[in-house]
Amino acid sequence: MKLFSATQIKAWDQYTIQHEPVTSIELMERAAMRCRDWIAANMPAKKNYMVFCGPGNNGGDGLAIARLLIQKENTVQVFILGNTGINSGDFLTNLEKLQASTTRIELLEKEGVFPVISPSDIVIDALFGYGLNRPLEGLSGALVTHMNHSGAPVIAIDMPSGLFADKSSRGNTVIRATFTLTFQVMKLALLLPENAAYTGTVQLMDIGLHQQYYTGTPADFEIIEAATIRSYIQPRKRFSHKGTYGSAALIAGSYGMMGAAVLGAKACMRSGAGKLTCYIPACGYTILQTAVPEAMCVTGTNEKQHTSLTLEGTYDAYAVGPGMGPYKSGSDVLETLLDKKPQRLIIDADGLNLLSATPELYSKIPAHTILTPHPKEFEKLFGPSANDFERLQLALEKAKALQVYIILKGNYSFIATPGGKGYFNSTGNPGMATAGSGDVLTGILLGLYAQNSNAEQVILTGVYLHGLAGDIAAQQQTEESLVAGDIIEQMPRAFRHLKTSVYFS
């Protein structure tokens, strides 16, 4: 799914009006009906709705929703924000229609003279939509603060009022929505952690904007979807053998952290790699041979940590970092690997920490390397960012400058590509915020990279499968009880789901 800017969405509306053809007021009615249907299906019956409308088309949406709720015999009060300038034409048309249905319409013109909102009411926020470009202040800011203090559930229409679609809203007054009903495509702001307190549960409303505009308009960002990943997974050949599916090398582990190597190795094999060789300290030999008998092991001369690296052959893909620890000698191991210029390389966890501590190695990172930092690791590598929007741009800049792929891990993990495109992952859940989950992702990526030289396909498939397996695990066991090993156990079901669109069978 493409993520369009506020400017592109406005142009999409106009394109639809010109090419469907449909009038703007008819398009607004279509959006309002989708919202009314969702509210009817998801909100308790016989509730009191308090609809707050701004002067523009978002307010027009709110007026239309109010009228449709009244037609369904709901109790509805409507409040219009005054002193804001000229109302849009579609707003005035919907106001006239609403006035034929109710007299419970009030103009709000003074700060502090706001209606009492009970926690048992349902608030509908239709003050300002995706086009807002300056912070709320004065009357509008005071009203939003009043709504936030009410304790009532809030349904935001398209965007929580006060939230910018395409830039940071830090420091702004913003509605704290319980639900956000957004139209046609997701907005960038709805995917970023800094806005989580405002967006609540996001529901996508298909209002039938013209498909031709969507198809023909490029976007800087996209959300990964199942259909794309399904096209990347190829059936296995009948007369294939283990050599057909690639050889992988995992450099990982140290005393007390061999679990990271075990999780990475298991995940690599579950991802379909033909052969895996693990390079580990001597202390991990028995552990790994017992836990992952499918993998081969090569031990170093040091009992507890990596001090050097002597590869026993060449491999299709390499991964370095999980559980290696903070030992300075690890930098020599990393440099040895970088000097070999592997064409398919993944650097994760302690590998990233070693890299950030030795910035002179940045110039040695081969093109198409995959870096998998969480936000703190990313900051160590590339410096701090003032907000999530700046962090995305910095990731794209560094991916281009170094010609690498950066997976910024988290909810809606973000993938920055050297070509300037950014992707958000659509799978995964908070239960995956657990020790070892990143090691599992590294193993999945390693297994896929051993089989496929297309780094972009590998990354999109890997993060999607990782999240999907986590979602299946959470459904079976709950988010609270999920551990990293559960993700590996559900990899077969994740693959099956992609092939058959069925979670369980």
Secondary structure as GFF3:
##gff-version 3
##sequence-region A 1 505
A	DSSP	beta_strand	2	3	.	.	.	ID=ss1
A	DSSP	alpha_helix	6	19	.	.	.	ID=ss2
A	DSSP	alpha_helix	24	42	.	.	.	ID=ss3
A	DSSP	beta_strand	48	53	.	.	.	ID=ss4
A	DSSP	alpha_helix	57	71	.	.	.	ID=ss5
A	DSSP	beta_strand	75	81	.	.	.	ID=ss6
A	DSSP	alpha_helix	89	99	.	.	.	ID=ss7
A	DSSP	beta_strand	105	108	.	.	.	ID=ss8
A	DSSP	beta_strand	122	126	.	.	.	ID=ss9
A	DSSP	alpha_helix	138	148	.	.	.	ID=ss10
A	DSSP	beta_strand	154	157	.	.	.	ID=ss11
A	DSSP	beta_strand	179	183	.	.	.	ID=ss12
A	DSSP	three_ten_helix	188	191	.	.	.	ID=ss13
A	DSSP	three_ten_helix	193	195	.	.	.	ID=ss14
A	DSSP	alpha_helix	196	199	.	.	.	ID=ss15
A	DSSP	beta_strand	201	205	.	.	.	ID=ss16
A	DSSP	alpha_helix	211	216	.	.	.	ID=ss17
A	DSSP	beta_strand	221	223	.	.	.	ID=ss18
A	DSSP	alpha_helix	226	232	.	.	.	ID=ss19
A	DSSP	three_ten_helix	242	245	.	.	.	ID=ss20
A	DSSP	beta_strand	247	251	.	.	.	ID=ss21
A	DSSP	alpha_helix	258	270	.	.	.	ID=ss22
A	DSSP	beta_strand	275	280	.	.	.	ID=ss23
A	DSSP	three_ten_helix	282	284	.	.	.	ID=ss24
A	DSSP	alpha_helix	285	291	.	.	.	ID=ss25
A	DSSP	beta_strand	296	299	.	.	.	ID=ss26
A	DSSP	beta_strand	317	320	.	.	.	ID=ss27
A	DSSP	alpha_helix	329	339	.	.	.	ID=ss28
A	DSSP	beta_strand	345	347	.	.	.	ID=ss29
A	DSSP	alpha_helix	350	357	.	.	.	ID=ss30
A	DSSP	three_ten_helix	359	364	.	.	.	ID=ss31
A	DSSP	beta_strand	370	371	.	.	.	ID=ss32
A	DSSP	alpha_helix	375	382	.	.	.	ID=ss33
A	DSSP	alpha_helix	388	402	.	.	.	ID=ss34
A	DSSP	beta_strand	405	408	.	.	.	ID=ss35
A	DSSP	beta_strand	414	416	.	.	.	ID=ss36
A	DSSP	beta_strand	422	424	.	.	.	ID=ss37
A	DSSP	three_ten_helix	430	432	.	.	.	ID=ss38
A	DSSP	alpha_helix	437	451	.	.	.	ID=ss39
A	DSSP	alpha_helix	455	477	.	.	.	ID=ss40
A	DSSP	alpha_helix	484	489	.	.	.	ID=ss41
A	DSSP	alpha_helix	491	500	.	.	.	ID=ss42
###
